[in-house]
Amino acid sequence: MSKTIGGWATIGLASLFVFMASCTPVAELQDALPVATPDTASVLDSIAEDYVRLSLEIGTKEPGYIDAYYGPAEWKAEAEANPRGLIDLANAVIALEERLDLVDETLLSPMQQKRRTFLLAQLNAARTRLLMLQGETLSFRDEALGLFGVIPEIKPLSHYDPILERLNKQFPGKGTLASRIGSIPARHTIAPEKLEPVFNAAIAECRNRTLEHIPLPEDEDFTMAFVTDKPWSGYNYYQGDYRSRIEINTDLPIRIGRAVDLGCHEGYPGHHVYNMLLERNLSRQRGWVEYQIYPLYSPQSLIAEGSANYGIELAFPGEERLAYEKSVLYPLAGLDPDSADEMAQLQEALRDLSSARFTIAQRYLDSEISREQAIELTQKYMLFGRNRAEQSISFADTYRSYVINYGLGLDMVRDYVESAGQDPAMRWAAMAKVLSEPTLPVDLVIVR
């Protein structure tokens, strides 16, 4: 990288490193003296608008770079009318960083300081992505650090061999472990004609549980569609005005457990809620236009994916998920509720293998193994069938190091939220803070 931002340093937290501004400790997310002067506030407003316009221009160079935008339509039209080249865009990013460096932090309130730090982190990610679009080859770790502000711990695949041996004893029988494991989810697949009522019920329950703790806009809503030919299992397209379009991929059979997973992850308290709270609290109430745009390859994605995954555990703690699936979703799907324990046991057993996905993605994207080898290793260590393994590697082909945001983000959000204590109300309050304030990966670090 040609430029470092504000003296970024790295610090350790278990299995990761995260960016932290070395010049200022993480402030409490509340307004306090000193208060930003009109001049410094207007400077940040001007930089934020230029950041949005610049991001829209970068979005013309890569489909999918902009995950959501609900700002002025004329800004988007202007960006698309005459976008600059990649080198000029990279220089524009650096120029914005330099303008932010000149902002006197002592004149900013703690919340405005967080705003400035957020913009710096987002611009660092934009500069990294522009390097990649120009053909720069980064290692998996360097890419993750540049785009998302973290470096995941990559365990060798040998770490997972004892886990496979344990599972082999836990699920005895004829055939390979993968075939024995695979036969269990097959018995818990939702028939195509049952998908809509099952998902509608699951999302409604996720919403009700979220509303008990987080007030949401009264007019919020979403539409849901079932789609095919995608590298992902579900996607939330946030459209502004507290509206989302949730798409569920039906390329592969959908297991009953995915209803709650995707209902929470894509909806409540996941992506739909995250985007709504940013729109309400930061874009509308504070007038911060930078939250009207969401570049996919940025630290925002670690927050988004991590909170969406942790939201499943938060909304359905302990045995509550299994009880709900048995009483409501299994009957709706026409499946035997008495078999639900079998699926829950399998999901718990497979959890220790989930981070093998990072290792396989790292080795594949760093050209240490071929695509075919990556598929075979995914079958072995994730215990996926061929089709599901191919979809997993197709995700890596499309989104590269983005995959770390699911597991590492989950661990970081869980660690932060649960540090609030055992009281569910305190955990939900901590979650709401993550979702509705300028949160970066470094803000999730708990110093013990």
C-alpha positions as CSV (number, residue, x, y, z in Angstrom):
1,M,0.0,0.0,0.0
2,S,1.3,3.5,-0.9
3,K,-0.2,5.3,2.1
4,T,-1.0,4.5,5.7
5,I,-3.9,6.1,7.4
6,G,-3.4,8.2,10.5
7,G,-0.8,5.9,12.0
8,W,-2.8,2.7,11.9
9,A,-1.3,0.0,14.1
10,T,-2.3,-3.6,14.7
11,I,-3.3,-5.2,17.9
12,G,-4.1,-8.8,18.8
13,L,-7.3,-10.4,19.9
14,A,-7.2,-14.2,20.1
15,S,-7.3,-15.2,16.4
16,L,-7.2,-11.8,14.7
17,F,-5.6,-8.5,14.2
18,V,-7.6,-5.3,13.7
19,F,-6.9,-1.7,12.7
20,M,-6.8,0.8,15.5
21,A,-6.0,4.5,15.3
22,S,-2.9,4.9,17.4
23,C,-3.4,8.6,18.1
24,T,-6.7,8.4,19.9
25,P,-8.3,5.8,22.2
26,V,-11.7,4.4,21.2
27,A,-14.2,7.0,22.5
28,E,-17.6,6.3,24.0
29,L,-20.3,6.5,21.4
30,Q,-22.0,9.5,22.8
31,D,-21.9,13.3,22.2
32,A,-19.7,15.1,24.8
33,L,-17.5,18.1,25.0
34,P,-15.6,19.3,23.1
35,V,-18.4,20.0,20.6
36,A,-17.5,20.2,16.9
37,T,-17.5,23.7,15.6
38,P,-19.7,24.6,12.6
39,D,-16.6,24.8,10.5
40,T,-15.2,21.3,11.4
41,A,-18.7,19.8,11.1
42,S,-19.2,21.3,7.7
43,V,-15.8,20.0,6.6
44,L,-16.8,16.5,7.5
45,D,-20.1,16.9,5.7
46,S,-18.2,18.0,2.6
47,I,-15.8,15.1,2.7
48,A,-18.6,12.7,3.3
49,E,-20.5,13.9,0.2
50,D,-17.3,13.5,-1.9
51,Y,-16.8,10.0,-0.4
52,V,-20.3,9.0,-1.5
53,R,-19.8,10.4,-5.0
54,L,-16.4,8.8,-5.3
55,S,-17.8,5.4,-4.1
56,L,-20.5,5.6,-6.8
57,E,-17.8,6.2,-9.4
58,I,-15.9,3.2,-8.2
59,G,-19.1,1.2,-8.4
60,T,-19.2,1.8,-12.2
61,K,-15.9,-0.3,-12.4
62,E,-17.2,-3.4,-10.6
63,P,-20.7,-4.8,-10.6
64,G,-21.8,-5.5,-7.0
65,Y,-19.2,-3.1,-5.4
66,I,-22.1,-0.9,-4.1
67,D,-24.3,-3.2,-2.0
68,A,-26.9,-0.5,-1.2
69,Y,-27.4,3.2,-2.1
70,Y,-30.4,5.3,-1.4
71,G,-29.0,8.8,-1.7
72,P,-29.8,11.5,-4.3
73,A,-30.5,9.9,-7.7
74,E,-28.7,12.8,-9.4
75,W,-25.4,11.8,-7.7
76,K,-25.6,8.3,-9.1
77,A,-26.5,9.6,-12.5
78,E,-23.5,12.0,-12.5
79,A,-21.2,9.3,-11.3
80,E,-22.3,7.0,-14.1
81,A,-22.2,9.7,-16.8
82,N,-18.5,10.3,-16.8
83,P,-16.6,8.1,-14.3
84,R,-12.8,8.6,-13.9
85,G,-10.3,5.9,-14.6
86,L,-8.9,3.6,-11.9
87,I,-5.7,5.6,-11.3
88,D,-7.6,8.9,-11.1
89,L,-10.1,7.3,-8.7
90,A,-7.2,6.0,-6.5
91,N,-5.7,9.4,-6.4
92,A,-9.0,10.9,-5.4
93,V,-9.2,8.5,-2.5
94,I,-5.8,9.6,-1.3
95,A,-6.8,13.2,-1.6
96,L,-9.9,12.6,0.6
97,E,-7.7,10.8,3.1
98,E,-5.4,13.8,3.2
99,R,-8.3,16.1,3.8
100,L,-9.5,14.0,6.7
101,D,-5.9,14.0,8.1
102,L,-6.1,17.7,8.3
103,V,-9.3,17.8,10.4
104,D,-8.5,18.8,14.0
105,E,-9.7,15.9,16.2
106,T,-9.7,18.1,19.3
107,L,-12.5,20.1,17.8
108,L,-14.7,17.0,17.3
109,S,-17.1,15.4,19.7
110,P,-16.6,11.7,20.4
111,M,-19.3,10.8,17.9
112,Q,-17.8,13.1,15.2
113,Q,-14.4,11.5,15.9
114,K,-16.0,8.1,15.3
115,R,-17.4,9.5,12.1
116,R,-13.9,10.6,10.9
117,T,-12.3,7.3,11.8
118,F,-15.1,5.4,10.0
119,L,-14.5,7.5,6.8
120,L,-10.8,6.8,7.0
121,A,-11.3,3.1,7.3
122,Q,-13.8,3.0,4.4
123,L,-11.4,5.0,2.2
124,N,-8.6,2.6,3.0
125,A,-10.8,-0.3,1.8
126,A,-11.6,1.7,-1.3
127,R,-8.0,2.2,-2.1
128,T,-7.2,-1.5,-1.6
129,R,-10.1,-2.5,-3.9
130,L,-8.9,-0.1,-6.6
131,L,-5.4,-1.6,-6.4
132,M,-7.0,-5.0,-6.9
133,L,-9.0,-3.8,-9.8
134,Q,-5.8,-2.5,-11.4
135,G,-4.4,-6.1,-11.3
136,E,-2.5,-5.9,-8.0
137,T,-2.2,-9.4,-6.4
138,L,-2.6,-9.4,-2.6
139,S,-2.2,-12.4,-0.3
140,F,-5.4,-13.6,1.4
141,R,-4.3,-12.0,4.7
142,D,-3.3,-8.7,3.1
143,E,-6.5,-8.5,1.1
144,A,-8.6,-9.1,4.3
145,L,-6.7,-6.5,6.2
146,G,-7.0,-3.9,3.5
147,L,-10.6,-4.5,2.7
148,F,-12.1,-5.4,6.1
149,G,-9.6,-4.2,8.6
150,V,-8.8,-7.7,10.1
151,I,-6.5,-10.6,9.6
152,P,-8.0,-14.0,10.5
153,E,-6.1,-16.8,12.1
154,I,-5.7,-19.5,9.5
155,K,-5.4,-22.9,11.1
156,P,-3.8,-25.7,9.1
157,L,-6.2,-28.4,7.8
158,S,-4.5,-30.9,10.1
159,H,-6.1,-29.1,13.0
160,Y,-9.4,-30.5,11.8
161,D,-8.4,-34.1,11.4
162,P,-9.0,-35.0,15.1
163,I,-12.5,-33.4,14.8
164,L,-13.2,-35.6,11.8
165,E,-12.1,-38.7,13.8
166,R,-14.4,-37.7,16.6
167,L,-17.3,-37.3,14.2
168,N,-16.5,-40.6,12.7
169,K,-17.1,-42.2,16.0
170,Q,-20.1,-40.1,16.9
171,F,-21.9,-40.9,13.6
172,P,-21.0,-44.6,13.0
173,G,-22.3,-46.6,10.0
174,K,-21.5,-47.8,6.5
175,G,-20.0,-45.6,3.8
176,T,-17.9,-42.5,4.2
177,L,-18.4,-40.0,7.0
178,A,-19.6,-37.4,4.4
179,S,-22.2,-39.8,3.1
180,R,-23.4,-40.7,6.6
181,I,-23.5,-37.1,7.6
182,G,-25.2,-36.1,4.4
183,S,-28.1,-38.5,4.8
184,I,-29.2,-36.7,8.0
185,P,-29.9,-33.2,6.5
186,A,-31.5,-34.9,3.5
187,R,-34.3,-36.1,5.9
188,H,-34.8,-32.5,7.0
189,T,-35.3,-30.8,3.6
190,I,-38.2,-28.4,3.0
191,A,-40.3,-29.4,0.0
192,P,-40.4,-26.6,-2.6
193,E,-44.1,-26.0,-2.1
194,K,-43.5,-25.5,1.6
195,L,-40.7,-23.0,1.4
196,E,-42.8,-19.8,1.4
197,P,-45.0,-20.6,4.4
198,V,-42.0,-21.9,6.4
199,F,-39.9,-18.9,5.7
200,N,-42.7,-16.4,6.3
201,A,-43.3,-18.0,9.7
202,A,-39.6,-18.0,10.6
203,I,-39.0,-14.4,9.6
204,A,-42.1,-13.3,11.4
205,E,-40.8,-14.9,14.6
206,C,-37.4,-13.4,14.1
207,R,-39.1,-10.0,13.8
208,N,-41.2,-10.4,16.9
209,R,-38.3,-11.4,19.0
210,T,-36.3,-8.4,17.7
211,L,-39.1,-6.0,18.3
212,E,-39.2,-7.0,22.0
213,H,-35.8,-5.3,22.4
214,I,-35.2,-2.9,19.5
215,P,-37.8,-0.4,18.4
216,L,-38.0,-0.4,14.6
217,P,-39.6,2.1,12.2
218,E,-43.3,1.6,12.0
219,D,-43.4,1.5,8.2
220,E,-40.5,-0.9,7.7
221,D,-41.1,-3.8,5.4
222,F,-39.5,-6.3,3.0
223,T,-40.3,-8.5,0.1
224,M,-39.1,-12.0,-0.3
225,A,-38.3,-13.9,-3.5
226,F,-36.9,-17.4,-4.3
227,V,-34.2,-17.3,-6.9
228,T,-31.7,-19.6,-8.6
229,D,-28.2,-19.5,-10.2
230,K,-26.5,-17.6,-7.3
231,P,-23.2,-18.3,-5.5
232,W,-24.8,-17.5,-2.1
233,S,-27.7,-19.0,-0.1
234,G,-29.4,-15.7,0.8
235,Y,-29.1,-12.0,0.1
236,N,-30.6,-8.8,1.4
237,Y,-30.8,-5.9,-1.0
238,Y,-31.5,-2.8,1.1
239,Q,-33.5,-0.2,-0.9
240,G,-33.8,2.7,1.5
241,D,-36.9,4.0,3.2
242,Y,-36.8,1.1,5.6
243,R,-37.4,-1.4,2.8
244,S,-35.4,-4.6,1.8
245,R,-35.7,-7.3,-0.8
246,I,-34.7,-10.7,0.6
247,E,-33.7,-13.3,-1.9
248,I,-33.4,-17.0,-1.1
249,N,-31.4,-19.3,-3.4
250,T,-33.0,-22.6,-4.2
251,D,-30.2,-24.1,-6.4
252,L,-29.7,-26.7,-3.6
253,P,-32.2,-28.3,-1.3
254,I,-33.0,-26.1,1.7
255,R,-32.8,-27.7,5.1
256,I,-35.3,-26.8,7.8
257,G,-32.7,-25.1,10.0
258,R,-32.0,-22.6,7.3
259,A,-35.3,-20.9,7.8
260,V,-34.4,-19.5,11.2
261,D,-30.8,-18.9,10.0
262,L,-31.8,-16.8,7.0
263,G,-34.7,-15.2,8.7
264,C,-32.5,-13.7,11.4
265,H,-29.4,-13.2,9.1
266,E,-31.1,-11.5,6.2
267,G,-33.9,-10.0,8.2
268,Y,-34.2,-9.5,12.0
269,P,-32.0,-8.6,13.7
270,G,-29.6,-9.0,10.7
271,H,-29.1,-7.0,7.5
272,H,-32.5,-5.5,7.3
273,V,-32.4,-4.1,10.8
274,Y,-28.7,-3.1,10.5
275,N,-29.4,-1.0,7.4
276,M,-32.6,0.5,8.8
277,L,-31.0,1.6,12.0
278,L,-28.1,3.2,10.1
279,E,-30.6,5.0,7.9
280,R,-32.7,6.2,10.8
281,N,-30.1,7.1,13.4
282,L,-27.2,8.3,11.2
283,S,-28.5,9.2,7.8
284,R,-31.8,10.8,8.7
285,Q,-31.3,12.0,12.3
286,R,-27.8,13.3,11.9
287,G,-27.7,14.0,8.2
288,W,-24.6,11.8,7.6
289,V,-24.8,11.1,3.9
290,E,-22.0,8.5,4.0
291,Y,-24.5,6.0,5.5
292,Q,-26.7,6.3,2.4
293,I,-24.2,4.1,0.6
294,Y,-22.7,0.7,1.5
295,P,-19.6,-0.5,-0.4
296,L,-19.5,-4.2,-0.1
297,Y,-15.7,-4.5,0.2
298,S,-15.3,-2.5,3.4
299,P,-15.1,-2.9,7.2
300,Q,-18.9,-2.4,7.2
301,S,-19.2,-5.9,5.9
302,L,-17.5,-7.5,8.9
303,I,-20.0,-5.7,11.1
304,A,-22.9,-6.6,8.9
305,E,-22.1,-10.3,8.5
306,G,-20.9,-10.8,12.1
307,S,-24.0,-9.2,13.6
308,A,-26.3,-11.0,11.3
309,N,-24.8,-14.4,12.3
310,Y,-24.8,-13.5,16.0
311,G,-28.3,-12.3,15.7
312,I,-29.4,-15.9,15.3
313,E,-28.0,-16.8,18.7
314,L,-29.3,-13.6,20.3
315,A,-32.9,-14.1,19.1
316,F,-33.0,-17.8,19.8
317,P,-30.8,-18.5,22.9
318,G,-30.2,-21.9,24.4
319,E,-32.9,-24.4,23.6
320,E,-35.4,-21.8,22.3
321,R,-34.6,-22.3,18.7
322,L,-35.1,-26.1,18.8
323,A,-38.4,-25.7,20.7
324,Y,-39.7,-23.2,18.1
325,E,-38.7,-25.4,15.2
326,K,-40.3,-28.4,16.7
327,S,-43.6,-26.7,17.6
328,V,-44.0,-24.5,14.5
329,L,-41.6,-25.0,11.5
330,Y,-41.4,-28.8,11.4
331,P,-45.2,-29.2,11.3
332,L,-45.5,-26.4,8.7
333,A,-42.9,-28.2,6.5
334,G,-44.6,-31.5,6.9
335,L,-41.6,-33.0,8.7
336,D,-41.5,-35.1,11.9
337,P,-40.9,-32.9,14.9
338,D,-39.5,-35.9,16.8
339,S,-36.5,-35.9,14.4
340,A,-35.5,-32.3,15.2
341,D,-33.1,-33.4,17.9
342,E,-31.1,-35.4,15.4
343,M,-30.6,-32.3,13.2
344,A,-29.7,-30.1,16.1
345,Q,-27.2,-32.6,17.3
346,L,-25.5,-32.6,13.9
347,Q,-25.4,-28.9,13.6
348,E,-23.7,-28.7,17.0
349,A,-21.2,-31.4,16.0
350,L,-20.3,-29.6,12.7
351,R,-19.6,-26.2,14.4
352,D,-16.0,-27.1,15.1
353,L,-15.4,-27.6,11.4
354,S,-16.8,-24.3,10.2
355,S,-13.5,-22.4,10.2
356,A,-11.9,-24.9,7.8
357,R,-13.7,-22.9,5.1
358,F,-11.2,-20.0,5.8
359,T,-8.2,-22.3,5.4
360,I,-9.5,-23.7,2.1
361,A,-10.3,-20.3,0.8
362,Q,-6.9,-18.9,1.7
363,R,-5.0,-21.8,0.1
364,Y,-7.2,-21.6,-3.0
365,L,-7.0,-17.8,-3.4
366,D,-3.3,-17.8,-2.8
367,S,-2.9,-20.4,-5.6
368,E,-1.6,-23.0,-3.3
369,I,-4.2,-25.5,-4.5
370,S,-6.3,-25.8,-7.6
371,R,-10.0,-25.3,-7.8
372,E,-10.7,-29.0,-8.0
373,Q,-8.5,-29.6,-4.9
374,A,-10.4,-26.8,-3.1
375,I,-13.7,-28.6,-3.9
376,E,-12.4,-31.9,-2.7
377,L,-11.0,-30.4,0.5
378,T,-14.4,-28.7,1.1
379,Q,-16.1,-32.1,0.7
380,K,-13.7,-33.7,3.2
381,Y,-13.4,-31.0,5.8
382,M,-16.8,-29.4,5.6
383,L,-18.5,-32.7,4.9
384,F,-20.4,-31.2,2.0
385,G,-21.7,-33.0,-1.0
386,R,-20.2,-32.2,-4.4
387,N,-22.8,-29.6,-5.4
388,R,-22.7,-27.8,-2.1
389,A,-18.8,-27.8,-2.2
390,E,-18.9,-26.3,-5.7
391,Q,-21.2,-23.6,-4.5
392,S,-18.9,-22.8,-1.6
393,I,-15.9,-22.4,-4.0
394,S,-17.9,-20.4,-6.4
395,F,-18.5,-18.0,-3.5
396,A,-14.8,-17.7,-3.0
397,D,-14.4,-17.1,-6.8
398,T,-16.8,-14.2,-6.6
399,Y,-16.2,-12.6,-3.2
400,R,-12.7,-13.8,-2.3
401,S,-11.6,-13.0,1.2
402,Y,-15.1,-11.7,2.1
403,V,-15.7,-15.2,3.5
404,I,-13.9,-14.3,6.7
405,N,-16.6,-11.8,7.7
406,Y,-19.1,-14.6,8.6
407,G,-17.0,-16.6,11.1
408,L,-14.5,-14.0,12.4
409,G,-17.3,-11.3,12.4
410,L,-19.5,-13.6,14.4
411,D,-16.8,-14.3,17.0
412,M,-16.0,-10.6,17.4
413,V,-19.6,-9.5,17.7
414,R,-20.4,-12.3,20.1
415,D,-17.4,-11.4,22.3
416,Y,-18.4,-7.7,22.4
417,V,-22.1,-8.2,23.0
418,E,-21.7,-10.9,25.6
419,S,-19.2,-8.8,27.5
420,A,-22.3,-6.7,28.5
421,G,-23.3,-9.5,30.9
422,Q,-25.7,-12.4,31.1
423,D,-28.9,-10.2,31.2
424,P,-30.6,-10.6,27.8
425,A,-31.7,-6.9,27.9
426,M,-28.1,-5.8,28.3
427,R,-27.0,-8.0,25.4
428,W,-29.7,-6.6,23.1
429,A,-28.7,-3.1,24.1
430,A,-25.1,-3.8,23.2
431,M,-26.3,-5.3,19.9
432,A,-28.4,-2.2,19.1
433,K,-25.3,0.0,19.7
434,V,-23.3,-2.1,17.3
435,L,-26.0,-1.8,14.6
436,S,-26.9,1.8,15.0
437,E,-23.6,3.7,15.6
438,P,-20.4,4.1,13.5
439,T,-18.9,0.8,14.4
440,L,-15.7,-0.6,13.0
441,P,-14.0,-4.0,13.8
442,V,-11.7,-2.3,16.3
443,D,-14.7,-1.1,18.3
444,L,-15.5,-4.7,19.0
445,V,-12.2,-5.4,20.7
446,I,-12.7,-6.1,24.5
447,V,-9.5,-5.4,26.4
448,R,-9.3,-7.7,29.4
